[in-house]
Amino acid sequence: MNFNRVKMMAATMVVLMAGAMAMGQTVTPVAYGYGHGRGHGMRGGSMIGFMIHRLDLTDAQRAQIKQIMSQERPAMKPMMQQMAQSRQQMLQLELSGTFDEAAARNLATQQSQTMADMIVQRAKVESQVIAVLTPDQKTKLNQMITAHEQRMQQRMQQRQSQQAPPADTQNQ
C-alpha cells in the first residue's frame, strides 16, 4: 500500500477520534468506517483517550473540535445511511439465489460514489480539526503517525515472513 495513503488513513483515524473524544462521546471505529465492530482502537482498547492525552488539547481546542464535528455531522449522516442501505441491498442480492451481475455492478457503483463523497467530507473535517492544533501538537501527531506506520510495516513484514513457504528440502 502506498506509504502516503497509509499515513493519511492513520491521520484520519486519529483526528476523527480526537474530535469525537473532544465532544465527550464514545465512538467505535465502525462509526467512521473503521473495522467491523471487532474491538476499538489498538488491541481492543480505546485509542481515543491515548491520542487525546498525547496531544494535550486545551479546553478551547476541545470546544472548537466539538463545534466542527457537530457542524459536519449532518453532512455525514445521510452518506452513512446510504452506505448501510447499499450494503443491505447487496446482501439481499447475494441471498436471492439468482445472481444479477448488472444489479450488483449498479450497487457497487453507488457504493463507490458514496464512499468517495465520504472521503472528501472526512478530509474536509480533518483539515479543519488539524487547523485547530498548535504547531507542536501537529509535530507530535505527525510523529505518532510515523511511529504507527513503522509498527504496521513491521507487522506486515512479520506476517509475510511467517507465510513464506518452507525451504525446499527435496534437493537434499
KEDOMAR-576516 format. One record per residue: residue number from 1; residue in one letter; x, y, z of N, C-alpha, C in turn. Coordinates in pm, 1 decimal, padded with zeros to 6 digits, m for minus. Layout:
N
i,aa,n_xx,n_yy,n_zz,ca_xx,ca_yy,ca_zz,c_xx,c_yy,c_zz
NUM,A,X,Y,Z,X,Y,Z,X,Y,Z
...
This chain:
172
i,aa,n_xx,n_yy,n_zz,ca_xx,ca_yy,ca_zz,c_xx,c_yy,c_zz
1,M,00085.1,m00117.9,00000.0,00000.0,00000.0,00000.0,00089.2,00123.5,00000.0
2,N,00048.0,00225.1,m00067.0,00121.7,00348.8,m00076.9,00143.3,00407.8,00062.4
3,F,00268.5,00443.4,00093.3,00304.9,00493.0,00225.0,00226.3,00618.1,00262.1
4,N,00209.6,00711.4,00167.5,00134.3,00833.7,00195.3,m00012.5,00804.5,00221.3
5,R,m00067.5,00704.7,00152.3,m00207.9,00667.8,00174.8,m00225.5,00612.0,00316.0
6,V,m00132.1,00528.4,00359.3,m00137.8,00473.2,00494.9,m00128.4,00585.4,00597.0
7,K,m00039.1,00679.8,00569.9,m00021.5,00792.6,00660.4,m00149.3,00874.9,00670.5
8,M,m00215.4,00899.0,00557.0,m00339.0,00977.0,00555.2,m00450.6,00902.6,00628.6
9,M,m00458.4,00771.2,00609.1,m00562.2,00693.2,00677.1,m00541.2,00697.3,00827.8
10,A,m00416.0,00686.6,00870.9,m00387.1,00692.4,01013.8,m00421.8,00829.7,01069.7
11,A,m00388.7,00934.4,00996.1,m00421.0,01070.3,01040.6,m00571.9,01088.8,01049.7
12,T,m00642.6,01033.3,00953.1,m00788.0,01041.7,00952.6,m00844.6,00981.6,01080.1
13,M,m00797.9,00862.5,01112.2,m00849.1,00793.3,01229.7,m00817.9,00872.3,01355.9
14,V,m00695.6,00922.2,01366.7,m00654.7,00996.5,01485.2,m00738.0,01122.6,01502.4
15,V,m00751.3,01198.6,01395.7,m00821.1,01326.3,01404.7,m00969.4,01308.2,01433.2
16,L,m01032.6,01215.9,01364.8,m01175.6,01195.5,01387.2,m01204.5,01142.6,01527.2
17,M,m01120.3,01053.2,01571.8,m01140.9,01001.1,01707.2,m01109.8,01108.2,01811.4
18,A,m01009.5,01191.7,01783.6,m00978.8,01301.9,01874.9,m01097.2,01397.4,01881.8
19,G,m01155.9,01425.5,01767.6,m01272.4,01512.8,01764.9,m01389.0,01454.8,01841.5
20,A,m01408.2,01325.5,01826.0,m01517.2,01260.3,01897.1,m01493.1,01264.8,02047.1
21,M,m01368.7,01244.3,02086.1,m01336.2,01249.6,02227.9,m01358.2,01390.9,02281.1
22,A,m01321.3,01487.9,02200.9,m01340.7,01626.4,02242.0,m01487.9,01656.7,02263.5
23,M,m01574.0,01587.5,02189.7,m01717.7,01607.5,02205.5,m01771.4,01529.1,02324.0
24,G,m01685.4,01450.3,02387.5,m01728.5,01375.1,02503.7,m01814.2,01255.9,02468.2
25,Q,m01797.9,01203.7,02347.8,m01879.2,01091.4,02304.3,m01793.9,00966.7,02295.8
26,T,m01856.0,00854.3,02321.8,m01791.1,00727.4,02299.6,m01813.4,00690.7,02154.5
27,V,m01705.1,00663.7,02083.8,m01715.1,00635.9,01941.8,m01642.5,00507.2,01911.3
28,T,m01708.0,00420.4,01838.4,m01641.5,00299.5,01793.4,m01581.4,00325.8,01657.2
29,P,m01478.1,00251.8,01618.5,m01420.0,00271.4,01486.6,m01522.4,00253.8,01375.7
30,V,m01624.4,00172.2,01397.8,m01725.7,00147.2,01295.3,m01799.3,00274.3,01259.2
31,A,m01814.5,00364.8,01355.6,m01887.5,00488.7,01329.2,m01821.5,00571.2,01219.8
32,Y,m01694.4,00550.9,01199.8,m01623.6,00624.2,01096.2,m01574.6,00532.0,00986.1
33,G,m01628.2,00412.6,00978.9,m01592.8,00323.9,00869.9,m01471.0,00238.3,00896.2
34,Y,m01424.1,00230.3,01018.6,m01307.5,00150.2,01050.7,m01350.7,00020.6,01115.2
35,G,m01299.3,m00088.1,01068.4,m01327.2,m00217.3,01129.3,m01469.8,m00261.6,01104.4
36,H,m01505.5,m00365.1,01168.7,m01639.1,m00421.7,01151.8,m01696.8,m00458.3,01287.3
37,G,m01678.9,m00370.6,01383.7,m01736.0,m00393.6,01514.0,m01651.0,m00480.8,01604.2
38,R,m01532.3,m00518.5,01557.1,m01445.6,m00603.4,01638.6,m01343.3,m00515.3,01706.8
39,G,m01362.7,m00489.2,01833.5,m01264.7,m00412.2,01908.8,m01271.9,m00264.0,01878.7
40,H,m01202.1,m00190.2,01958.1,m01199.3,m00045.9,01944.0,m01055.2,m00001.5,01960.4
41,G,m01003.6,00067.7,01862.2,m00868.6,00117.4,01874.0,m00766.2,00007.3,01861.8
42,M,m00652.1,00031.5,01920.1,m00542.7,m00062.9,01909.7,m00561.5,m00175.7,02011.1
43,R,m00550.8,m00297.4,01966.9,m00558.4,m00416.4,02051.4,m00683.9,m00420.0,02137.1
44,G,m00791.9,m00368.5,02084.9,m00919.7,m00378.2,02154.2,m00943.5,m00270.4,02257.1
45,G,m00842.3,m00184.6,02283.9,m00859.7,m00078.1,02381.2,m00899.1,00051.2,02312.5
46,S,m00926.5,00152.3,02389.7,m00965.5,00280.6,02332.6,m00842.8,00358.3,02289.5
47,M,m00835.4,00390.3,02162.3,m00725.9,00471.0,02111.5,m00756.0,00619.1,02129.4
48,I,m00881.9,00651.8,02150.5,m00921.8,00791.5,02161.7,m00851.7,00859.1,02279.0
49,G,m00864.0,00802.4,02395.2,m00802.6,00860.4,02513.9,m00651.8,00871.8,02499.9
50,F,m00592.9,00772.3,02439.1,m00448.5,00770.7,02417.6,m00405.5,00889.1,02332.9
51,M,m00473.5,00911.4,02221.9,m00436.0,01019.1,02132.0,m00464.0,01156.1,02194.8
52,I,m00576.7,01171.8,02258.7,m00609.5,01299.8,02321.7,m00508.2,01330.5,02431.4
53,H,m00476.7,01231.6,02509.7,m00379.6,01250.0,02618.3,m00244.8,01292.3,02561.4
54,R,m00205.4,01231.2,02453.5,m00075.6,01258.6,02392.9,m00072.6,01395.4,02324.3
55,L,m00185.8,01443.3,02274.7,m00188.2,01573.1,02207.6,m00210.5,01688.6,02304.9
56,D,m00254.6,01659.0,02424.7,m00275.9,01761.2,02527.6,m00359.0,01878.7,02476.4
57,L,m00478.2,01848.8,02427.3,m00566.9,01954.6,02378.6,m00613.0,02042.1,02494.1
58,T,m00624.9,02170.2,02466.3,m00678.8,02260.9,02566.7,m00831.4,02251.5,02563.7
59,D,m00893.7,02308.0,02664.3,m01039.9,02310.0,02666.4,m01094.4,02386.8,02546.2
60,A,m01026.4,02495.2,02509.2,m01070.4,02573.9,02394.0,m01059.7,02491.5,02265.1
61,Q,m00953.2,02413.4,02252.4,m00937.4,02328.4,02134.3,m01046.4,02222.2,02131.1
62,R,m01073.3,02165.0,02245.0,m01178.9,02063.5,02252.0,m01313.3,02122.8,02209.7
63,A,m01340.0,02243.9,02255.6,m01465.6,02310.7,02219.6,m01470.8,02338.8,02069.6
64,Q,m01358.9,02381.7,02012.2,m01355.3,02408.2,01868.3,m01377.9,02280.4,01788.8
65,I,m01314.0,02173.7,01830.8,m01328.4,02046.0,01760.8,m01471.1,01995.1,01774.3
66,K,m01527.4,02012.5,01891.7,m01667.0,01972.2,01911.8,m01758.8,02048.3,01817.4
67,Q,m01733.6,02177.1,01802.4,m01815.9,02259.3,01712.8,m01798.6,02213.9,01567.8
68,I,m01677.0,02186.1,01525.5,m01650.9,02139.8,01388.6,m01725.7,02009.5,01363.5
69,M,m01714.0,01917.1,01455.9,m01776.3,01786.2,01438.7,m01928.7,01797.5,01436.6
70,S,m01984.7,01882.0,01522.5,m02130.7,01893.9,01525.1,m02182.1,01962.8,01398.5
71,Q,m02104.1,02053.6,01342.7,m02145.0,02119.8,01218.9,m02139.2,02024.1,01100.5
72,E,m02044.9,01931.9,01099.7,m02026.1,01842.4,00986.3,m02106.8,01713.0,00997.0
73,R,m02154.3,01679.9,01115.4,m02230.2,01556.0,01135.2,m02351.5,01545.3,01042.8
74,P,m02429.7,01652.1,01023.9,m02545.4,01640.7,00934.0,m02507.3,01605.0,00789.8
75,A,m02389.6,01644.2,00746.5,m02346.5,01611.1,00610.2,m02306.0,01463.9,00599.8
76,M,m02251.9,01406.8,00706.3,m02206.0,01267.3,00703.5,m02321.1,01167.8,00723.6
77,K,m02420.7,01206.3,00801.2,m02527.4,01112.3,00835.6,m02597.1,01052.1,00714.1
78,P,m02639.0,01130.5,00615.1,m02705.7,01068.6,00500.3,m02612.9,00974.9,00421.9
79,M,m02484.2,01008.8,00418.5,m02390.5,00921.6,00347.1,m02374.2,00788.2,00420.1
80,M,m02368.9,00792.7,00551.5,m02358.6,00669.8,00630.3,m02485.0,00585.1,00610.5
81,Q,m02599.7,00650.2,00609.2,m02724.9,00578.3,00587.5,m02729.2,00516.8,00448.0
82,Q,m02680.8,00590.3,00348.5,m02677.9,00538.5,00211.9,m02587.1,00416.1,00202.6
83,M,m02471.5,00420.5,00268.8,m02380.7,00305.3,00267.2,m02446.7,00184.2,00333.5
84,A,m02513.6,00205.9,00444.1,m02580.2,00095.0,00512.6,m02690.9,00036.8,00424.7
85,Q,m02767.6,00122.2,00361.9,m02875.7,00076.5,00274.5,m02819.0,m00000.6,00155.0
86,S,m02712.5,00049.0,00099.2,m02649.4,m00016.8,m00015.4,m02593.2,m00153.6,00023.2
87,R,m02531.9,m00162.8,00141.1,m02481.1,m00292.3,00189.7,m02596.5,m00390.7,00207.8
88,Q,m02707.9,m00341.9,00260.8,m02825.0,m00427.3,00280.8,m02880.0,m00477.3,00146.7
89,Q,m02884.6,m00388.5,00049.1,m02932.6,m00427.5,m00083.6,m02839.4,m00531.0,m00146.8
90,M,m02709.7,m00515.2,m00128.3,m02614.2,m00611.1,m00183.2,m02631.7,m00746.5,m00114.9
91,L,m02652.8,m00746.7,00014.0,m02675.8,m00871.5,00086.3,m02801.3,m00940.8,00034.5
92,Q,m02908.2,m00865.8,00014.9,m03031.1,m00924.3,m00038.6,m03008.7,m00982.3,m00177.5
93,L,m02929.8,m00913.8,m00257.3,m02897.3,m00962.9,m00391.0,m02818.8,m01094.3,m00383.7
94,E,m02725.4,m01100.1,m00292.0,m02644.4,m01220.7,m00274.3,m02728.4,m01338.1,m00226.3
95,L,m02824.5,m01310.1,m00140.2,m02906.7,m01416.7,m00081.7,m03026.2,m01455.2,m00168.0
96,S,m03047.8,m01385.4,m00277.5,m03167.2,m01407.8,m00358.9,m03168.4,m01542.9,m00429.9
97,G,m03053.1,m01603.1,m00445.1,m03048.6,m01732.4,m00512.6,m03016.2,m01721.8,m00660.0
98,T,m03042.4,m01608.6,m00718.6,m03004.4,m01585.7,m00858.1,m02920.9,m01458.7,m00862.1
99,F,m02802.7,m01469.7,m00918.5,m02711.0,m01356.0,m00921.8,m02739.9,m01268.0,m01041.8
100,D,m02758.4,m01140.3,m01015.9,m02782.3,m01041.2,m01120.7,m02659.8,m00949.6,m01125.8
101,E,m02570.1,m00976.5,m01219.9,m02445.4,m00900.9,m01227.0,m02468.8,m00752.8,m01252.4
102,A,m02564.2,m00719.2,m01335.4,m02592.9,m00578.3,m01364.8,m02637.0,m00504.7,m01238.1
103,A,m02722.4,m00567.3,m01159.8,m02767.7,m00505.2,m01034.8,m02651.5,m00491.7,m00936.1
104,A,m02566.3,m00594.5,m00929.2,m02451.0,m00590.3,m00839.1,m02355.8,m00477.5,m00880.1
105,R,m02333.0,m00463.1,m01009.7,m02245.3,m00354.9,m01058.0,m02306.4,m00218.3,m01029.1
106,N,m02436.4,m00206.6,m01044.4,m02504.6,m00080.5,m01014.7,m02488.0,m00044.1,m00867.0
107,L,m02509.4,m00141.4,m00778.7,m02492.0,m00117.1,m00635.4,m02347.3,m00082.2,m00602.8
108,A,m02253.1,m00152.4,m00665.5,m02111.7,m00124.9,m00640.8,m02075.4,00016.5,m00685.1
109,T,m02129.9,00060.4,m00795.2,m02105.1,00196.0,m00844.7,m02161.6,00299.2,m00747.2
110,Q,m02282.2,00273.0,m00697.3,m02342.9,00363.3,m00599.1,m02257.0,00370.2,m00472.9
111,Q,m02210.8,00252.8,m00427.4,m02127.8,00248.9,m00307.0,m01997.9,00325.7,m00327.3
112,S,m01936.6,00309.1,m00443.9,m01808.9,00377.8,m00467.4,m01828.0,00529.0,m00470.9
113,Q,m01936.9,00576.4,m00526.0,m01962.7,00720.4,m00528.2,m01988.0,00773.2,m00387.4
114,T,m02066.5,00699.4,m00310.4,m02092.6,00740.9,m00172.3,m01964.3,00740.8,m00091.4
115,M,m01880.4,00638.0,m00111.5,m01753.5,00630.9,m00040.2,m01663.4,00748.2,m00078.8
116,A,m01660.2,00782.5,m00204.9,m01580.5,00897.7,m00248.8,m01629.7,01025.7,m00181.1
117,D,m01761.2,01042.6,m00174.3,m01817.9,01160.4,m00107.2,m01779.9,01162.7,00040.5
118,M,m01782.1,01046.6,00103.9,m01745.8,01037.5,00245.6,m01598.5,01070.8,00266.8
119,I,m01511.8,01024.2,00178.9,m01368.9,01051.7,00190.5,m01341.9,01200.9,00177.7
120,V,m01408.6,01265.5,00084.1,m01391.2,01409.9,00065.4,m01441.6,01484.3,00188.8
121,Q,m01556.6,01445.6,00239.8,m01612.2,01510.7,00358.7,m01520.5,01491.5,00479.3
122,R,m01468.8,01370.7,00493.7,m01378.2,01339.8,00604.5,m01250.9,01422.7,00593.2
123,A,m01197.5,01437.5,00472.1,m01077.5,01518.0,00451.3,m01103.0,01663.9,00488.5
124,K,m01222.3,01712.1,00456.7,m01259.6,01850.0,00491.5,m01259.9,01867.6,00642.8
125,V,m01320.7,01773.0,00713.0,m01327.7,01779.9,00859.1,m01187.7,01770.9,00918.3
126,E,m01107.1,01677.9,00868.3,m00970.7,01661.9,00918.5,m00892.2,01790.9,00903.3
127,S,m00904.7,01853.8,00788.4,m00832.9,01977.7,00763.4,m00872.3,02084.3,00865.2
128,Q,m01001.6,02092.5,00894.6,m01050.0,02190.1,00992.3,m01000.2,02157.3,01132.6
129,V,m01000.3,02029.0,01168.2,m00955.7,01988.7,01301.8,m00805.4,02009.3,01315.1
130,I,m00728.4,01973.2,01215.1,m00584.3,01990.5,01222.2,m00548.5,02138.0,01233.3
131,A,m00628.5,02224.6,01172.4,m00604.2,02368.7,01181.7,m00617.4,02418.5,01325.2
132,V,m00688.0,02346.4,01410.4,m00706.4,02384.4,01549.5,m00579.9,02355.5,01631.4
133,L,m00500.7,02260.3,01586.9,m00382.2,02218.4,01661.4,m00271.6,02322.7,01654.4
134,T,m00191.1,02325.3,01760.6,m00073.2,02412.1,01761.4,00036.0,02346.1,01677.8
135,P,00138.4,02421.5,01638.6,00249.4,02360.1,01564.5,00313.0,02242.4,01639.2
136,D,00327.9,02255.0,01770.1,00384.5,02145.0,01848.6,00294.0,02021.5,01845.4
137,Q,00162.8,02043.1,01855.6,00068.9,01931.1,01850.7,00070.7,01864.7,01713.5
138,K,00083.6,01945.4,01608.5,00091.6,01890.0,01473.4,00217.3,01805.5,01457.9
139,T,00327.8,01854.5,01512.4,00453.1,01777.9,01507.6,00437.8,01648.1,01584.2
140,K,00377.7,01655.4,01701.0,00357.1,01535.0,01782.7,00265.4,01435.6,01711.4
141,L,00158.2,01484.4,01649.9,00067.4,01399.2,01574.7,00140.9,01331.0,01460.3
142,N,00222.6,01407.4,01388.5,00299.4,01352.0,01277.9,00394.8,01242.9,01327.9
143,Q,00456.1,01264.1,01442.4,00546.6,01164.5,01499.8,00470.1,01038.2,01539.4
144,M,00352.4,01056.0,01596.6,00271.7,00939.9,01635.0,00229.2,00861.5,01511.4
145,I,00192.7,00931.6,01406.1,00151.2,00865.6,01282.4,00268.5,00789.3,01222.2
146,T,00384.6,00852.1,01219.7,00503.6,00786.4,01165.3,00537.6,00661.5,01245.2
147,A,00532.9,00670.9,01377.2,00561.9,00554.0,01460.8,00459.8,00443.3,01436.4
148,H,00333.1,00481.1,01421.4,00228.0,00382.6,01394.9,00252.8,00314.7,01260.6
149,E,00289.2,00392.9,01159.6,00316.7,00335.4,01027.4,00432.5,00236.8,01032.7
150,Q,00535.4,00273.0,01107.1,00651.0,00183.9,01119.2,00610.6,00052.3,01185.1
151,R,00529.1,00060.7,01289.7,00482.5,m00062.5,01355.8,00399.5,m00147.7,01260.4
152,M,00314.1,m00082.5,01180.5,00230.7,m00156.5,01085.4,00317.0,m00222.8,00978.1
153,Q,00418.6,m00153.8,00930.9,00507.1,m00213.3,00830.5,00583.6,m00331.4,00888.4
154,Q,00627.3,m00319.5,01013.2,00696.3,m00430.6,01078.0,00603.7,m00551.2,01091.1
155,R,00480.3,m00527.1,01128.1,00383.0,m00636.5,01140.7,00357.6,m00702.7,01006.0
156,M,00345.8,m00620.1,00901.2,00324.0,m00676.9,00768.1,00443.5,m00761.5,00725.8
157,Q,00563.8,m00715.0,00753.4,00683.2,m00790.6,00718.9,00689.6,m00921.8,00798.0
158,Q,00652.1,m00916.5,00925.5,00649.5,m01037.7,01007.5,00548.8,m01137.5,00953.0
159,R,00432.7,m01090.1,00916.2,00330.3,m01179.4,00861.6,00374.9,m01241.0,00730.0
160,Q,00439.7,m01159.7,00646.6,00487.9,m01211.9,00519.2,00595.9,m01317.1,00539.9
161,S,00683.1,m01294.2,00636.5,00788.7,m01392.4,00660.8,00731.5,m01520.4,00722.7
162,Q,00625.0,m01508.7,00799.7,00560.2,m01626.1,00857.9,00484.5,m01705.0,00752.7
163,Q,00436.6,m01637.7,00648.7,00360.7,m01703.5,00543.6,00449.6,m01755.7,00431.8
164,A,00578.4,m01724.6,00437.0,00669.1,m01771.1,00331.9,00674.2,m01923.1,00333.1
165,P,00676.1,m01985.3,00214.6,00680.8,m02131.5,00209.7,00813.4,m02181.9,00266.1
166,P,00811.3,m02300.4,00326.3,00935.2,m02355.1,00382.4,01036.8,m02380.1,00271.3
167,A,01162.3,m02379.8,00310.5,01269.7,m02404.1,00213.1,01252.2,m02541.3,00150.8
168,D,01291.7,m02555.6,00025.8,01279.7,m02680.6,m00047.9,01374.7,m02783.4,00011.4
169,T,01319.8,m02889.4,00066.0,01401.5,m02993.9,00129.8,01413.3,m03116.4,00040.7
170,Q,01355.1,m03112.0,m00078.0,01359.5,m03229.2,m00166.2,01494.8,m03244.8,m00233.1
171,N,01575.5,m03139.9,m00242.7,01703.5,m03146.8,m00311.7,01812.2,m03203.2,m00225.0
172,Q,01784.3,m03241.8,m00103.9,01886.8,m03293.0,m00013.7,01909.5,m03439.3,m00032.9
